[in-house]
Amino acid sequence: MKKWAVAHLIFFHALAWPADLTVSAAASLTQAFQDIGAQFESLNPGTKVKFNFGASGALMQQIANGAPVDVFASADTDTMDKAVAKGVLALADVKIFTTNKLVLIAPAPSTANIQQLSDLKRSEIKRIAMGTPASVPAGHYAQMTLEKMGLWGQVKDKIISTSNVRQALDYVARDEVDAGFVYASDAQLMSGKVKVLITVPTVSPIQYPIAKLSASAHPDLASKFVAFVQSPSGQAVLMKFGFGN
């Protein structure tokens, strides 16, 4: 009888024990995913979603090095492909859940007359904020476009490299640079401090993939979170924050 009681006590304790779901996501998803995480927690009592936001490439390296993560959301498909190649997640689990656009922004008070990307060559444009292309997808998209247009060699010495796209946004918002490359969703967050100059034609579409990790400690809950991000409720949040437009 005692063994039966102890077994049931352990069982019901396990049901009530809160589950922590760790989600590593691109910095550009910060506000949207915090909103989605709060909704997910309310629908799944006892669950706590813990976020780790940063540059997609840096997050992928953390995961490849053994960081305990349940879900990974990247700002580009290339980084997710590398995660698949490293064996940390299965290709079958990868889902594209939203899109974005790359924009060139300037501080709101700026009087610089930048109407096209070639204007960045002008001598009065001295500092351009951009995520480090090797690890920040927004920076990679920007470099690819500038290279395709034959402008990279003429502007690369003006580039102020940042550790993620939000740092580039902050530099522009604080009027510390003349211009910067960020996502349309980022620019929307600080519409009073920055202005969009150009919607940048990227070489490839900006797509955001998400997947549960093969080593997830909570695979069912991780799959549930991925599904919620793709649900009408999750998509409505993303649209509110400027994604998918």
Phi and psi in degrees as GROMACS dihedral restraints (atoms count N, CA, C in turn):
[ dihedral_restraints ]
;  ai    aj    ak    al  type     phi  dphi    fc
    3     4     5     6     1   -61.4    20    10
    4     5     6     7     1   -42.6    20    10
    6     7     8     9     1   -61.3    20    10
    7     8     9    10     1   -39.9    20    10
    9    10    11    12     1   -63.1    20    10
   10    11    12    13     1   -43.7    20    10
   12    13    14    15     1   -65.1    20    10
   13    14    15    16     1   -42.9    20    10
   15    16    17    18     1   -63.7    20    10
   16    17    18    19     1   -42.7    20    10
   18    19    20    21     1   -61.0    20    10
   19    20    21    22     1   -42.6    20    10
   21    22    23    24     1   -71.1    20    10
   22    23    24    25     1   -34.1    20    10
   24    25    26    27     1   -63.0    20    10
   25    26    27    28     1   -43.4    20    10
   27    28    29    30     1   -63.6    20    10
   28    29    30    31     1   -41.0    20    10
   30    31    32    33     1   -62.8    20    10
   31    32    33    34     1   -50.0    20    10
   33    34    35    36     1   -69.8    20    10
   34    35    36    37     1   -30.0    20    10
   36    37    38    39     1   -65.9    20    10
   37    38    39    40     1   -39.5    20    10
   39    40    41    42     1   -64.6    20    10
   40    41    42    43     1   -37.9    20    10
   42    43    44    45     1   -65.6    20    10
   43    44    45    46     1   -35.1    20    10
   45    46    47    48     1   -86.6    20    10
   46    47    48    49     1   -15.4    20    10
   48    49    50    51     1   -66.6    20    10
   49    50    51    52     1   126.9    20    10
   51    52    53    54     1   -66.0    20    10
   52    53    54    55     1   143.8    20    10
   54    55    56    57     1  -105.4    20    10
   55    56    57    58     1   130.6    20    10
   57    58    59    60     1   -96.7    20    10
   58    59    60    61     1   122.0    20    10
   60    61    62    63     1  -106.5    20    10
   61    62    63    64     1   120.4    20    10
   63    64    65    66     1   -98.5    20    10
   64    65    66    67     1   123.4    20    10
   66    67    68    69     1  -119.8    20    10
   67    68    69    70     1   119.7    20    10
   69    70    71    72     1   -97.2    20    10
   70    71    72    73     1   123.0    20    10
   72    73    74    75     1  -140.2    20    10
   73    74    75    76     1   150.8    20    10
   75    76    77    78     1   -54.5    20    10
   76    77    78    79     1   143.0    20    10
   78    79    80    81     1   -55.5    20    10
   79    80    81    82     1   -33.8    20    10
   81    82    83    84     1   -65.7    20    10
   82    83    84    85     1   -14.5    20    10
   84    85    86    87     1   -92.4    20    10
   85    86    87    88     1     0.7    20    10
   87    88    89    90     1   -48.0    20    10
   88    89    90    91     1   -62.7    20    10
   90    91    92    93     1   -66.7    20    10
   91    92    93    94     1   -41.8    20    10
   93    94    95    96     1   -62.8    20    10
   94    95    96    97     1   -44.8    20    10
   96    97    98    99     1   -73.1    20    10
   97    98    99   100     1   -30.7    20    10
   99   100   101   102     1   -63.0    20    10
  100   101   102   103     1   -39.3    20    10
  102   103   104   105     1   -66.3    20    10
  103   104   105   106     1   -48.0    20    10
  105   106   107   108     1   -61.7    20    10
  106   107   108   109     1   -41.3    20    10
  108   109   110   111     1   -60.9    20    10
  109   110   111   112     1   -40.8    20    10
  111   112   113   114     1   -64.1    20    10
  112   113   114   115     1   -41.5    20    10
  114   115   116   117     1   -65.5    20    10
  115   116   117   118     1   -41.5    20    10
  117   118   119   120     1   -63.4    20    10
  118   119   120   121     1   -41.1    20    10
  120   121   122   123     1   -63.0    20    10
  121   122   123   124     1   -40.0    20    10
  123   124   125   126     1   -67.6    20    10
  124   125   126   127     1   -29.3    20    10
  126   127   128   129     1   -84.5    20    10
  127   128   129   130     1   -15.5    20    10
  129   130   131   132     1  -130.5    20    10
  130   131   132   133     1    76.3    20    10
  132   133   134   135     1   -53.8    20    10
  133   134   135   136     1   136.3    20    10
  135   136   137   138     1    94.0    20    10
  136   137   138   139     1   -10.4    20    10
  138   139   140   141     1   -94.8    20    10
  139   140   141   142     1   135.7    20    10
  141   142   143   144     1  -120.8    20    10
  142   143   144   145     1   121.2    20    10
  144   145   146   147     1   -92.9    20    10
  145   146   147   148     1   120.2    20    10
  147   148   149   150     1  -107.8    20    10
  148   149   150   151     1   124.3    20    10
  150   151   152   153     1  -103.0    20    10
  151   152   153   154     1   145.6    20    10
  153   154   155   156     1  -127.4    20    10
  154   155   156   157     1   102.9    20    10
  156   157   158   159     1   -99.2    20    10
  157   158   159   160     1   143.4    20    10
  159   160   161   162     1   177.9    20    10
  160   161   162   163     1  -169.5    20    10
  162   163   164   165     1   -67.4    20    10
  163   164   165   166     1   136.6    20    10
  165   166   167   168     1   -55.3    20    10
  166   167   168   169     1   -43.8    20    10
  168   169   170   171     1   -64.4    20    10
  169   170   171   172     1   -40.7    20    10
  171   172   173   174     1   -67.0    20    10
  172   173   174   175     1   -39.5    20    10
  174   175   176   177     1   -64.2    20    10
  175   176   177   178     1   -41.7    20    10
  177   178   179   180     1   -62.1    20    10
  178   179   180   181     1   -39.9    20    10
  180   181   182   183     1   -64.8    20    10
  181   182   183   184     1   -39.5    20    10
  183   184   185   186     1   -60.1    20    10
  184   185   186   187     1   -44.1    20    10
  186   187   188   189     1   -64.6    20    10
  187   188   189   190     1   -44.4    20    10
  189   190   191   192     1   -62.8    20    10
  190   191   192   193     1   -27.5    20    10
  192   193   194   195     1   -89.1    20    10
  193   194   195   196     1     7.3    20    10
  195   196   197   198     1   102.8    20    10
  196   197   198   199     1     9.3    20    10
  198   199   200   201     1   -59.9    20    10
  199   200   201   202     1   134.4    20    10
  201   202   203   204     1   -76.3    20    10
  202   203   204   205     1    94.6    20    10
  204   205   206   207     1  -124.7    20    10
  205   206   207   208     1   144.8    20    10
  207   208   209   210     1  -100.2    20    10
  208   209   210   211     1   -36.6    20    10
  210   211   212   213     1  -136.4    20    10
  211   212   213   214     1   140.1    20    10
  213   214   215   216     1  -124.2    20    10
  214   215   216   217     1   129.6    20    10
  216   217   218   219     1  -124.7    20    10
  217   218   219   220     1   119.7    20    10
  219   220   221   222     1  -108.3    20    10
  220   221   222   223     1   157.8    20    10
  222   223   224   225     1   -89.8    20    10
  223   224   225   226     1     5.3    20    10
  225   226   227   228     1  -155.6    20    10
  226   227   228   229     1   158.3    20    10
  228   229   230   231     1   -78.8    20    10
  229   230   231   232     1   -26.7    20    10
  231   232   233   234     1   -60.5    20    10
  232   233   234   235     1   -45.4    20    10
  234   235   236   237     1   -64.7    20    10
  235   236   237   238     1   -39.9    20    10
  237   238   239   240     1   -65.9    20    10
  238   239   240   241     1   -37.1    20    10
  240   241   242   243     1   -61.2    20    10
  241   242   243   244     1   -37.8    20    10
  243   244   245   246     1   -67.0    20    10
  244   245   246   247     1   -36.7    20    10
  246   247   248   249     1   -64.4    20    10
  247   248   249   250     1   -39.9    20    10
  249   250   251   252     1   -63.3    20    10
  250   251   252   253     1   -45.1    20    10
  252   253   254   255     1   -61.9    20    10
  253   254   255   256     1   -31.8    20    10
  255   256   257   258     1   -82.2    20    10
  256   257   258   259     1    -4.3    20    10
  258   259   260   261     1    79.5    20    10
  259   260   261   262     1    15.4    20    10
  261   262   263   264     1   -87.2    20    10
  262   263   264   265     1   -12.4    20    10
  264   265   266   267     1  -154.0    20    10
  265   266   267   268     1   162.0    20    10
  267   268   269   270     1   -96.3    20    10
  268   269   270   271     1   139.3    20    10
  270   271   272   273     1   -56.3    20    10
  271   272   273   274     1   -36.1    20    10
  273   274   275   276     1   -63.8    20    10
  274   275   276   277     1   -21.4    20    10
  276   277   278   279     1   -90.9    20    10
  277   278   279   280     1    -5.7    20    10
  279   280   281   282     1   -80.3    20    10
  280   281   282   283     1   128.2    20    10
  282   283   284   285     1  -128.6    20    10
  283   284   285   286     1   132.7    20    10
  285   286   287   288     1   -80.4    20    10
  286   287   288   289     1   122.4    20    10
  288   289   290   291     1  -114.3    20    10
  289   290   291   292     1   -14.4    20    10
  291   292   293   294     1  -166.3    20    10
  292   293   294   295     1   177.8    20    10
  294   295   296   297     1  -134.6    20    10
  295   296   297   298     1   173.0    20    10
  297   298   299   300     1  -154.1    20    10
  298   299   300   301     1   176.4    20    10
  300   301   302   303     1  -129.1    20    10
  301   302   303   304     1   148.5    20    10
  303   304   305   306     1   -92.9    20    10
  304   305   306   307     1   136.1    20    10
  306   307   308   309     1  -132.2    20    10
  307   308   309   310     1   154.8    20    10
  309   310   311   312     1  -100.5    20    10
  310   311   312   313     1   126.8    20    10
  312   313   314   315     1  -121.6    20    10
  313   314   315   316     1   163.2    20    10
  315   316   317   318     1  -137.1    20    10
  316   317   318   319     1   160.5    20    10
  318   319   320   321     1   -57.9    20    10
  319   320   321   322     1   143.5    20    10
  321   322   323   324     1   -54.2    20    10
  322   323   324   325     1   -37.8    20    10
  324   325   326   327     1   -78.6    20    10
  325   326   327   328     1    -6.1    20    10
  327   328   329   330     1   -59.1    20    10
  328   329   330   331     1   140.3    20    10
  330   331   332   333     1  -109.2    20    10
  331   332   333   334     1     5.7    20    10
  333   334   335   336     1   -63.4    20    10
  334   335   336   337     1   131.0    20    10
  336   337   338   339     1   -91.8    20    10
  337   338   339   340     1    77.1    20    10
  339   340   341   342     1  -100.4    20    10
  340   341   342   343     1   109.5    20    10
  342   343   344   345     1  -111.7    20    10
  343   344   345   346     1   -17.8    20    10
  345   346   347   348     1  -149.1    20    10
  346   347   348   349     1   160.2    20    10
  348   349   350   351     1   -59.6    20    10
  349   350   351   352     1   -30.9    20    10
  351   352   353   354     1   -64.3    20    10
  352   353   354   355     1   -19.6    20    10
  354   355   356   357     1   -67.1    20    10
  355   356   357   358     1   -17.6    20    10
  357   358   359   360     1   -65.6    20    10
  358   359   360   361     1   -16.3    20    10
  360   361   362   363     1   -73.8    20    10
  361   362   363   364     1   -19.9    20    10
  363   364   365   366     1   -60.7    20    10
  364   365   366   367     1   145.5    20    10
  366   367   368   369     1   -62.8    20    10
  367   368   369   370     1   -29.3    20    10
  369   370   371   372     1   -75.3    20    10
  370   371   372   373     1   -14.4    20    10
  372   373   374   375     1   -90.6    20    10
  373   374   375   376     1   105.8    20    10
  375   376   377   378     1  -108.6    20    10
  376   377   378   379     1   -27.9    20    10
  378   379   380   381     1  -133.8    20    10
  379   380   381   382     1   125.3    20    10
  381   382   383   384     1  -126.8    20    10
  382   383   384   385     1   118.0    20    10
  384   385   386   387     1   -83.5    20    10
  385   386   387   388     1   136.2    20    10
  387   388   389   390     1  -159.7    20    10
  388   389   390   391     1   138.6    20    10
  390   391   392   393     1   -60.1    20    10
  391   392   393   394     1   145.0    20    10
  393   394   395   396     1   -58.2    20    10
  394   395   396   397     1   116.9    20    10
  396   397   398   399     1   -56.0    20    10
  397   398   399   400     1   -30.9    20    10
  399   400   401   402     1   -67.3    20    10
  400   401   402   403     1   -25.6    20    10
  402   403   404   405     1  -129.1    20    10
  403   404   405   406     1   -15.3    20    10
  405   406   407   408     1  -111.1    20    10
  406   407   408   409     1   111.6    20    10
  408   409   410   411     1   -53.2    20    10
  409   410   411   412     1   -39.4    20    10
  411   412   413   414     1   -60.7    20    10
  412   413   414   415     1   -39.2    20    10
  414   415   416   417     1   -67.9    20    10
  415   416   417   418     1   -37.9    20    10
  417   418   419   420     1   -64.7    20    10
  418   419   420   421     1   -44.9    20    10
  420   421   422   423     1   -59.9    20    10
  421   422   423   424     1   -43.1    20    10
  423   424   425   426     1   -64.3    20    10
  424   425   426   427     1   -45.9    20    10
  426   427   428   429     1   -62.1    20    10
  427   428   429   430     1   -42.6    20    10
  429   430   431   432     1   -59.5    20    10
  430   431   432   433     1   -41.7    20    10
  432   433   434   435     1   -66.9    20    10
  433   434   435   436     1   -44.9    20    10
  435   436   437   438     1   -64.1    20    10
  436   437   438   439     1   -37.4    20    10
  438   439   440   441     1   -66.0    20    10
  439   440   441   442     1   -43.4    20    10
  441   442   443   444     1   -61.7    20    10
  442   443   444   445     1   -33.8    20    10
  444   445   446   447     1   -87.7    20    10
  445   446   447   448     1     0.8    20    10
  447   448   449   450     1    72.6    20    10
  448   449   450   451     1    25.4    20    10
  450   451   452   453     1  -107.1    20    10
  451   452   453   454     1   -16.5    20    10
  453   454   455   456     1   -56.7    20    10
  454   455   456   457     1   -46.5    20    10
  456   457   458   459     1   -61.2    20    10
  457   458   459   460     1   -26.9    20    10
  459   460   461   462     1   -90.3    20    10
  460   461   462   463     1   -15.5    20    10
  462   463   464   465     1  -118.9    20    10
  463   464   465   466     1    -9.8    20    10
  465   466   467   468     1   -60.1    20    10
  466   467   468   469     1   -30.1    20    10
  468   469   470   471     1   -74.8    20    10
  469   470   471   472     1   -10.7    20    10
  471   472   473   474     1   -93.0    20    10
  472   473   474   475     1    -8.8    20    10
  474   475   476   477     1   -71.8    20    10
  475   476   477   478     1   129.6    20    10
  477   478   479   480     1  -103.2    20    10
  478   479   480   481     1   106.1    20    10
  480   481   482   483     1   -75.2    20    10
  481   482   483   484     1   140.8    20    10
  483   484   485   486     1  -124.5    20    10
  484   485   486   487     1   157.4    20    10
  486   487   488   489     1   -77.2    20    10
  487   488   489   490     1   -18.5    20    10
  489   490   491   492     1  -159.8    20    10
  490   491   492   493     1   172.5    20    10
  492   493   494   495     1   -68.1    20    10
  493   494   495   496     1   -30.1    20    10
  495   496   497   498     1   -69.0    20    10
  496   497   498   499     1   -29.0    20    10
  498   499   500   501     1   -67.9    20    10
  499   500   501   502     1   -38.4    20    10
  501   502   503   504     1   -63.0    20    10
  502   503   504   505     1   -41.3    20    10
  504   505   506   507     1   -60.4    20    10
  505   506   507   508     1   -44.4    20    10
  507   508   509   510     1   -62.5    20    10
  508   509   510   511     1   -41.8    20    10
  510   511   512   513     1   -58.8    20    10
  511   512   513   514     1   -42.9    20    10
  513   514   515   516     1   -69.6    20    10
  514   515   516   517     1   -43.3    20    10
  516   517   518   519     1   -62.3    20    10
  517   518   519   520     1   -31.2    20    10
  519   520   521   522     1   -89.1    20    10
  520   521   522   523     1     5.3    20    10
  522   523   524   525     1    61.3    20    10
  523   524   525   526     1    35.8    20    10
  525   526   527   528     1   -95.4    20    10
  526   527   528   529     1    -9.8    20    10
  528   529   530   531     1  -136.5    20    10
  529   530   531   532     1   167.1    20    10
  531   532   533   534     1   -82.9    20    10
  532   533   534   535     1   -28.6    20    10
  534   535   536   537     1  -161.9    20    10
  535   536   537   538     1   170.1    20    10
  537   538   539   540     1  -161.9    20    10
  538   539   540   541     1   153.4    20    10
  540   541   542   543     1  -100.8    20    10
  541   542   543   544     1   121.7    20    10
  543   544   545   546     1  -142.6    20    10
  544   545   546   547     1  -179.9    20    10
  546   547   548   549     1   -86.9    20    10
  547   548   549   550     1   156.9    20    10
  549   550   551   552     1   -58.2    20    10
  550   551   552   553     1   -36.3    20    10
  552   553   554   555     1   -65.4    20    10
  553   554   555   556     1   -34.2    20    10
  555   556   557   558     1   -67.6    20    10
  556   557   558   559     1   -46.3    20    10
  558   559   560   561     1   -60.0    20    10
  559   560   561   562     1   -36.4    20    10
  561   562   563   564     1   -61.4    20    10
  562   563   564   565     1   -33.8    20    10
  564   565   566   567     1   -65.0    20    10
  565   566   567   568     1   -31.3    20    10
  567   568   569   570     1  -123.1    20    10
  568   569   570   571     1    45.5    20    10
  570   571   572   573     1   -61.2    20    10
  571   572   573   574     1   -21.6    20    10
  573   574   575   576     1   -83.7    20    10
  574   575   576   577     1   -16.1    20    10
  576   577   578   579     1  -112.4    20    10
  577   578   579   580     1   -18.4    20    10
  579   580   581   582     1  -130.6    20    10
  580   581   582   583     1   158.9    20    10
  582   583   584   585     1  -129.6    20    10
  583   584   585   586     1   142.0    20    10
  585   586   587   588     1   -82.1    20    10
  586   587   588   589     1   125.2    20    10
  588   589   590   591     1   -95.9    20    10
  589   590   591   592     1   -44.0    20    10
  591   592   593   594     1  -145.4    20    10
  592   593   594   595     1   137.7    20    10
  594   595   596   597     1   -87.6    20    10
  595   596   597   598     1   117.8    20    10
  597   598   599   600     1   -82.7    20    10
  598   599   600   601     1   127.7    20    10
  600   601   602   603     1   -77.0    20    10
  601   602   603   604     1   101.7    20    10
  603   604   605   606     1   -78.2    20    10
  604   605   606   607     1   153.5    20    10
  606   607   608   609     1   -64.7    20    10
  607   608   609   610     1   -36.2    20    10
  609   610   611   612     1  -131.5    20    10
  610   611   612   613     1   155.0    20    10
  612   613   614   615     1   -61.6    20    10
  613   614   615   616     1   146.6    20    10
  615   616   617   618     1   -90.3    20    10
  616   617   618   619     1   105.6    20    10
  618   619   620   621     1  -118.9    20    10
  619   620   621   622     1   142.7    20    10
  621   622   623   624     1  -108.8    20    10
  622   623   624   625     1   114.0    20    10
  624   625   626   627     1   -97.9    20    10
  625   626   627   628     1   154.3    20    10
  627   628   629   630     1  -137.6    20    10
  628   629   630   631     1   149.6    20    10
  630   631   632   633     1  -160.2    20    10
  631   632   633   634     1   151.0    20    10
  633   634   635   636     1   -79.6    20    10
  634   635   636   637     1   150.3    20    10
  636   637   638   639     1   -85.4    20    10
  637   638   639   640     1   144.4    20    10
  639   640   641   642     1   -60.3    20    10
  640   641   642   643     1   -32.0    20    10
  642   643   644   645     1   -94.4    20    10
  643   644   645   646     1    14.2    20    10
  645   646   647   648     1   -55.1    20    10
  646   647   648   649     1   136.0    20    10
  648   649   650   651     1   -77.0    20    10
  649   650   651   652     1   -14.8    20    10
  651   652   653   654     1  -134.9    20    10
  652   653   654   655     1    66.5    20    10
  654   655   656   657     1   -59.0    20    10
  655   656   657   658     1   -38.8    20    10
  657   658   659   660     1   -67.3    20    10
  658   659   660   661     1   -42.8    20    10
  660   661   662   663     1   -67.7    20    10
  661   662   663   664     1   -37.0    20    10
  663   664   665   666     1   -62.3    20    10
  664   665   666   667     1   -44.1    20    10
  666   667   668   669     1   -63.3    20    10
  667   668   669   670     1   -36.8    20    10
  669   670   671   672     1   -65.2    20    10
  670   671   672   673     1   -39.3    20    10
  672   673   674   675     1   -66.2    20    10
  673   674   675   676     1   -44.2    20    10
  675   676   677   678     1   -58.5    20    10
  676   677   678   679     1   -42.9    20    10
  678   679   680   681     1   -65.1    20    10
  679   680   681   682     1   -37.2    20    10
  681   682   683   684     1   -67.3    20    10
  682   683   684   685     1   -38.2    20    10
  684   685   686   687     1   -59.6    20    10
  685   686   687   688     1   -35.3    20    10
  687   688   689   690     1   -85.0    20    10
  688   689   690   691     1    -9.9    20    10
  690   691   692   693     1   -72.6    20    10
  691   692   693   694     1   165.1    20    10
  693   694   695   696     1   -54.2    20    10
  694   695   696   697     1   -37.1    20    10
  696   697   698   699     1   -66.0    20    10
  697   698   699   700     1   -45.7    20    10
  699   700   701   702     1   -64.3    20    10
  700   701   702   703     1   -41.5    20    10
  702   703   704   705     1   -66.8    20    10
  703   704   705   706     1   -34.3    20    10
  705   706   707   708     1   -64.1    20    10
  706   707   708   709     1   -39.1    20    10
  708   709   710   711     1   -63.7    20    10
  709   710   711   712     1   -46.5    20    10
  711   712   713   714     1   -61.1    20    10
  712   713   714   715     1   -41.8    20    10
  714   715   716   717     1   -63.2    20    10
  715   716   717   718     1   -39.4    20    10
  717   718   719   720     1   -60.3    20    10
  718   719   720   721     1   -34.3    20    10
  720   721   722   723     1   -94.2    20    10
  721   722   723   724     1    15.0    20    10
  723   724   725   726     1    93.6    20    10
  724   725   726   727     1     8.5    20    10
  726   727   728   729     1   -90.2    20    10
  727   728   729   730     1   156.1    20    10
  729   730   731   732     1    71.6    20    10
  730   731   732   733     1    10.6    20    10
